[in-house]
Amino acid sequence: MKVNIDLKAGFLQSLKREVLATLTPEERAVIEVSTGEMGNKPDAVKLGWLKMRTGEVWTKQRYTRALKKTMDKLRAAVAREAGGKQ
């Protein structure tokens, strides 16, 4: 069973603009392609969009790794923000 999650509706909406500003252009592109309308597209469409956006060739493996790395980076930033408030 495949589960689609719209990150913009949950996780990303709660992030502060400063946290999102720390992302590189490549990381922003990966987040964009994994959320919203693009999140429901086939992988081939996502990879083509990433190539158009970044000018580099993307494989599914590279996309998957980049998404995991970016999400880990955002998770760490959120944890730091939460730790700073306490």
Long-range contacts (C-beta under 8 A, 24 or more apart in sequence): 4-39, 4-40, 5-39, 6-35, 6-36, 6-39, 7-31, 7-34, 7-35, 7-39, 8-35, 8-36, 11-74, 14-78, 15-74, 15-77, 15-78, 16-81, 19-74, 19-77, 19-78, 19-81, 22-73, 22-77, 23-70, 23-73, 23-74, 25-54, 26-54, 26-66, 27-66, 27-69, 27-70, 27-73, 29-53, 29-54, 30-63, 30-66, 30-67, 30-70, 31-67, 31-70, 33-63, 34-67
